[in-house]
Amino acid sequence: MFPLGSVLFPHMPLSLRIFEERYIVMLSRVLQDEPSDFGVVLIERGQEVGGGEKRFSVGTMARIVQLEAAEGFIGLVAEGQGRITIEEWLDEDPHPSATVSELPDLEWDDSLLPLRERAEQLVRRTLSRASEFSDLSWSPDVELSDDPVAHVWQLAAIAPLGPLDQIRLLRSATMSELLEGIMEHTLGVELTLASSWMEDGADDGDFPEP
């Protein structure tokens, strides 16, 4: 298991620099199997380095697709697979380990297409507006997968949300719940941005167009 300060969604890439000895040991063990998978969970309290952190109980399996050795660290690229829930945390030997169970894959239904289109319009619009305030990880024009299930998970990942909202999305029981959650949380961000614009406009005497 690899606790991180960010959420990994299915069908999304993950880049890591491995330099702690415990995770180098973990990597050597993971690479003994094919495919080479490990679990990723969000840290609830604590830090990524040093151990002793408290972790959320839902996460995502990550599959290693690329490795590169560099001076002082090992770089890897993995891809999010299925979701998991933690049944029991085990003794660290020396890295975090757990007994996990797989969560069911979300099923796509073509009747959800209008909801997905509305959610995508909202996410891309909010990304565009948020980019005026800070640098973002994803462009409003980023291309998403043609596969409908992967497309929705990627949409959840690019939405400009905090990790607590992201973990709520990761727990979604159905595809419609995931899409509705994307819209609900992204709308909250959009309203916050609009409020900031109004404050800036009030200071400058020039209100932006909605």
C-alpha positions in Angstrom: 0.0 0.0 0.0 1.2 3.5 -0.8 -0.5 6.3 1.2 -0.5 9.6 -0.7 -1.7 13.2 -0.2 -3.8 12.9 -3.3 -6.5 10.7 -4.7 -5.9 8.3 -7.5 -8.9 7.6 -9.7 -9.4 4.6 -12.0 -8.1 5.1 -15.5 -5.8 8.0 -14.4 -1.9 8.1 -14.5 0.2 8.4 -11.3 3.8 9.5 -11.3 5.9 8.8 -8.2 9.5 9.3 -7.1 10.5 6.4 -4.8 13.3 7.3 -2.4 12.3 6.1 1.1 13.9 2.7 1.9 10.6 1.1 2.9 9.0 1.9 -0.5 12.1 0.7 -2.4 11.6 -2.6 -0.5 7.9 -2.5 -1.4 8.7 -1.9 -5.1 11.1 -4.8 -5.2 8.4 -7.1 -3.9 5.7 -5.7 -6.2 7.9 -6.2 -9.2 8.1 -9.9 -8.5 4.5 -10.3 -9.7 3.1 -9.7 -13.2 1.1 -7.4 -13.5 2.9 -5.3 -10.9 0.1 -3.7 -8.8 0.0 -1.9 -5.5 -2.8 0.0 -3.6 -3.0 3.8 -3.2 -5.0 5.4 -0.4 -5.5 9.1 0.6 -3.8 10.2 3.8 -6.4 11.5 6.2 -3.9 13.0 8.7 -0.1 13.1 8.6 2.5 13.3 5.8 3.7 11.2 3.0 7.2 10.9 4.3 8.2 9.2 7.5 5.2 7.1 8.3 2.6 7.2 11.2 -0.1 8.8 9.0 -3.8 8.0 9.3 -5.4 6.8 6.1 -8.8 6.6 4.5 -10.3 3.2 4.0 -11.1 3.4 0.3 -8.5 3.5 -2.5 -7.4 2.4 -5.9 -5.2 -0.3 -7.3 -2.3 1.1 -9.4 -0.5 -0.9 -12.1 3.1 0.0 -12.9 3.6 0.7 -16.6 7.0 2.5 -16.6 10.1 2.5 -14.4 13.2 4.7 -14.6 16.2 4.7 -12.2 17.7 8.1 -11.5 20.3 9.5 -9.0 18.8 9.3 -5.5 15.3 7.9 -6.5 13.4 5.6 -8.7 10.7 7.1 -11.0 7.6 5.2 -11.9 4.4 5.7 -13.8 1.4 3.7 -12.8 -2.2 3.7 -14.0 -5.3 3.5 -11.8 -7.2 0.2 -12.0 -10.2 -0.9 -9.9 -11.3 0.5 -6.5 -10.6 -1.2 -3.2 -11.7 -1.0 0.4 -9.3 -1.7 3.3 -10.4 -4.7 5.4 -7.5 -4.6 7.8 -4.2 -2.8 8.1 -1.3 -5.2 8.7 2.0 -4.7 10.4 4.4 -2.6 8.4 7.2 -4.9 7.2 8.7 -2.3 6.6 6.2 -0.7 4.2 2.4 -0.3 4.7 0.4 -3.4 3.9 -3.3 -4.3 4.1 -5.9 -6.9 3.4 -8.3 -5.4 0.8 -11.4 -6.3 -1.2 -12.4 -5.0 -4.6 -15.3 -2.6 -5.0 -17.7 -3.3 -7.9 -17.0 -1.6 -11.2 -19.5 1.1 -12.0 -21.7 0.3 -15.0 -22.4 2.6 -17.8 -25.9 3.1 -19.3 -26.5 5.2 -22.4 -29.4 7.0 -20.7 -26.7 8.8 -18.6 -25.2 10.5 -21.6 -27.2 13.8 -21.2 -26.1 13.9 -17.5 -22.5 13.2 -18.5 -22.6 16.0 -21.1 -23.8 18.5 -18.5 -21.2 17.5 -16.0 -18.5 17.8 -18.6 -19.6 21.2 -19.7 -19.6 22.3 -16.0 -16.1 20.9 -15.3 -14.5 22.3 -18.4 -16.1 25.8 -17.8 -15.0 25.7 -14.2 -11.5 24.7 -15.1 -11.3 27.6 -17.6 -12.4 30.0 -14.9 -10.2 28.5 -12.2 -7.1 28.8 -14.5 -7.4 32.6 -14.1 -6.7 32.3 -10.4 -4.0 29.6 -10.3 -2.0 27.1 -12.3 -3.9 23.9 -12.7 -2.9 20.3 -13.4 -5.4 19.9 -16.2 -6.3 22.1 -19.2 -9.9 22.8 -19.9 -9.4 21.3 -23.3 -7.8 18.0 -22.1 -9.0 15.0 -24.1 -10.8 12.2 -22.3 -11.2 8.5 -23.1 -13.7 7.2 -25.7 -14.6 4.5 -23.3 -17.7 5.8 -21.3 -16.7 4.4 -17.9 -13.1 5.7 -18.2 -14.4 9.0 -19.5 -16.4 9.6 -16.4 -13.6 8.6 -14.0 -11.3 10.9 -15.9 -13.8 13.7 -15.7 -13.9 13.2 -11.9 -10.1 13.4 -11.8 -9.7 16.6 -13.8 -12.5 18.5 -11.9 -10.8 21.2 -9.8 -11.7 19.7 -6.5 -10.0 19.1 -3.2 -9.1 15.6 -1.9 -12.0 15.3 0.5 -14.5 15.9 -2.4 -12.5 13.5 -4.5 -12.6 10.7 -1.9 -16.4 11.2 -1.8 -16.5 10.7 -5.6 -14.3 7.6 -5.3 -16.9 6.1 -2.9 -19.7 6.4 -5.5 -21.9 3.3 -5.6 -23.4 4.0 -9.1 -22.4 5.8 -12.3 -25.3 8.3 -11.8 -24.2 9.0 -8.2 -20.7 9.7 -9.5 -21.9 12.1 -12.2 -24.2 13.9 -9.8 -21.4 14.2 -7.3 -19.1 15.7 -9.9 -21.7 18.3 -10.7 -22.5 19.1 -7.1 -18.9 19.5 -6.0 -17.8 21.3 -9.1 -20.8 23.7 -8.9 -19.6 24.6 -5.4 -16.2 25.5 -6.8 -17.8 27.6 -9.6 -19.9 29.5 -7.1 -16.8 30.2 -5.0 -15.0 31.5 -8.1 -17.9 33.7 -9.0 -18.0 35.2 -5.6 -14.2 36.0 -5.8 -14.8 37.6 -9.2 -17.6 39.8 -7.8 -15.3 40.9 -5.0 -12.5 41.7 -7.4 -15.0 43.5 -9.6 -16.2 45.5 -6.7 -12.7 46.6 -5.9 -11.9 47.5 -9.5 -15.3 49.0 -10.4 -15.7 46.6 -13.2 -17.8 43.4 -12.7 -17.0 40.4 -15.0 -19.6 38.9 -17.2 -21.2 35.8 -15.6 
